[in-house]
Amino acid sequence: MAIDESTLLACHARLEKPLHNVLYRRLWDAHECQDVIQDAFLALWDRRRRIDAASLDALAWTTTLNLAKNRLRWRSVRRFVALEDVHEHPDPALSPEQLAAQGRVRAALERLDARQRDVLLLSEVAGLTTNEIAAVLGIAPGTVGSRKHEAVKRMRELLGGHDE
């Protein structure tokens, strides 16, 4: 029932890029994404004796998404009490048009219901299957399908003719 170091490292190698891609569209900060992924895998390592290898990927996704949600909550609290000034750090490699498109997508994603956004990002950005998303989020596969359908419909409305 326990996992070993090589199993966890293989999971990290397999999921690091999809995790980062999803987290970036939640946190919008590459360094913070790396921190969250590292924290998630440290937490998994701490619980390694209680983890079944068959559920490791789903647990990695769940742990990472929960840590990202915690970061977003703390970010809101810090802004509210003015503990920190949050600055945007746009990617300098992006053109002004790409930055504008990213801004439109970001604004649209932030207006989605959190449950719909999670399903859409796990499906479209991470490439997870319906059953994998259901396992990660702890919901029925049919619920995944309906949330994704509603999320896509809402994104089309919010982006209004833009093809981001």
C-alpha positions as CSV (number, residue, x, y, z in Angstrom):
1,M,0.0,0.0,0.0
2,A,3.0,2.3,0.2
3,I,4.8,4.1,-2.6
4,D,8.5,4.4,-3.0
5,E,10.7,7.2,-4.2
6,S,10.9,6.0,-7.8
7,T,7.1,5.8,-8.0
8,L,6.7,9.3,-6.8
9,L,9.5,10.7,-9.0
10,A,7.8,9.0,-12.0
11,C,4.5,10.6,-11.1
12,H,6.2,14.0,-10.8
13,A,7.8,13.6,-14.2
14,R,4.5,12.5,-15.8
15,L,2.4,15.2,-14.2
16,E,4.6,18.2,-13.7
17,K,3.9,19.9,-17.0
18,P,0.1,19.3,-17.0
19,L,-0.1,20.4,-13.4
20,H,1.8,23.6,-14.2
21,N,-0.4,24.3,-17.2
22,V,-3.6,24.0,-15.1
23,L,-2.2,25.9,-12.1
24,Y,-0.9,28.8,-14.3
25,R,-4.5,29.4,-15.5
26,R,-5.6,29.6,-11.8
27,L,-2.6,31.5,-10.2
28,W,-1.2,33.3,-13.2
29,D,2.3,33.2,-11.7
30,A,4.8,30.6,-12.9
31,H,7.0,30.7,-9.8
32,E,4.0,30.3,-7.6
33,C,2.9,27.3,-9.7
34,Q,6.3,25.7,-9.2
35,D,6.0,26.3,-5.4
36,V,2.6,24.7,-5.2
37,I,3.7,21.6,-7.2
38,Q,6.7,21.2,-5.0
39,D,4.6,21.6,-1.8
40,A,2.1,19.0,-3.2
41,F,4.8,16.4,-3.9
42,L,6.4,17.0,-0.5
43,A,3.0,16.4,1.1
44,L,2.6,13.2,-0.9
45,W,6.1,12.1,0.2
46,D,5.1,12.7,3.8
47,R,2.1,10.4,3.3
48,R,3.8,7.8,1.1
49,R,3.2,4.9,3.5
50,R,-0.6,5.4,3.2
51,I,-0.8,6.0,-0.5
52,D,-1.8,3.3,-3.0
53,A,0.1,3.6,-6.3
54,A,-3.1,3.1,-8.3
55,S,-4.5,6.3,-6.9
56,L,-1.3,8.4,-6.9
57,D,-2.1,10.5,-10.0
58,A,-5.6,11.4,-8.8
59,L,-4.2,12.2,-5.3
60,A,-1.4,14.4,-6.9
61,W,-4.0,16.3,-8.8
62,T,-6.3,16.7,-5.8
63,T,-3.5,17.8,-3.5
64,T,-2.1,20.3,-6.0
65,L,-5.5,21.8,-6.7
66,N,-6.3,22.1,-3.0
67,L,-3.0,23.8,-2.3
68,A,-3.7,26.2,-5.2
69,K,-7.1,27.1,-3.8
70,N,-5.5,27.8,-0.5
71,R,-3.0,30.1,-2.2
72,L,-5.9,32.0,-3.8
73,R,-7.7,32.3,-0.5
74,W,-4.7,33.7,1.2
75,R,-4.1,36.0,-1.7
76,S,-7.6,37.5,-1.2
77,V,-7.0,37.8,2.5
78,R,-3.7,39.6,2.0
79,R,-5.2,42.0,-0.5
80,F,-8.1,42.7,1.9
81,V,-5.9,43.5,4.8
82,A,-3.3,45.1,2.6
83,L,-0.5,42.9,3.8
84,E,1.0,42.8,0.3
85,D,0.7,44.5,-3.0
86,V,0.1,41.9,-5.6
87,H,1.8,42.8,-8.9
88,E,1.3,41.1,-12.2
89,H,4.4,39.6,-13.9
90,P,3.6,39.2,-17.5
91,D,5.7,36.9,-19.6
92,P,8.2,39.2,-21.5
93,A,8.2,36.7,-24.4
94,L,4.6,37.4,-25.2
95,S,3.6,40.0,-27.8
96,P,1.1,42.7,-26.9
97,E,-1.6,40.8,-28.9
98,Q,-0.8,37.6,-27.0
99,L,-0.9,39.5,-23.6
100,A,-4.3,40.9,-24.6
101,A,-5.6,37.5,-25.5
102,Q,-4.3,36.0,-22.3
103,G,-6.0,38.8,-20.4
104,R,-9.4,38.1,-22.1
105,V,-9.0,34.4,-21.4
106,R,-8.0,35.0,-17.8
107,A,-11.0,37.4,-17.2
108,A,-13.4,34.8,-18.7
109,L,-11.9,31.9,-16.6
110,E,-12.2,34.0,-13.5
111,R,-15.9,34.6,-14.2
112,L,-16.7,30.9,-14.5
113,D,-18.1,29.0,-11.5
114,A,-15.0,27.4,-9.8
115,R,-16.4,23.9,-10.3
116,Q,-16.9,24.5,-14.0
117,R,-13.4,26.1,-14.3
118,D,-11.8,23.1,-12.6
119,V,-13.4,20.7,-15.0
120,L,-12.6,22.8,-18.1
121,L,-8.9,23.2,-17.1
122,L,-8.4,19.6,-16.2
123,S,-10.0,18.6,-19.5
124,E,-8.7,21.1,-22.0
125,V,-5.4,22.1,-20.5
126,A,-4.3,19.0,-18.7
127,G,-5.9,16.6,-21.1
128,L,-7.4,14.3,-18.5
129,T,-10.3,12.0,-19.4
130,T,-13.7,12.3,-18.0
131,N,-13.1,9.4,-15.6
132,E,-9.8,10.8,-14.5
133,I,-11.4,14.2,-13.8
134,A,-14.2,12.5,-11.9
135,A,-11.6,10.7,-9.7
136,V,-9.6,13.9,-9.1
137,L,-12.7,16.0,-8.2
138,G,-14.6,13.2,-6.5
139,I,-17.7,13.6,-8.7
140,A,-19.6,11.4,-11.1
141,P,-18.5,11.2,-14.7
142,G,-21.9,12.5,-15.8
143,T,-21.4,15.6,-13.7
144,V,-18.0,16.2,-15.3
145,G,-19.7,16.2,-18.7
146,S,-22.4,18.6,-17.7
147,R,-20.0,21.0,-16.0
148,K,-17.7,20.9,-19.0
149,H,-20.6,21.6,-21.4
150,E,-21.7,24.6,-19.3
151,A,-18.2,25.9,-19.0
152,V,-17.6,25.8,-22.7
153,K,-20.9,27.5,-23.4
154,R,-20.1,30.2,-20.8
155,M,-16.6,30.8,-22.2
156,R,-18.0,31.3,-25.7
157,E,-20.4,33.9,-24.3
158,L,-17.7,35.6,-22.3
159,L,-15.2,35.7,-25.1
160,G,-17.8,36.8,-27.6
161,G,-16.3,35.9,-31.0
162,H,-12.6,35.8,-29.9
163,D,-11.0,32.4,-30.7
164,E,-8.7,32.1,-27.7
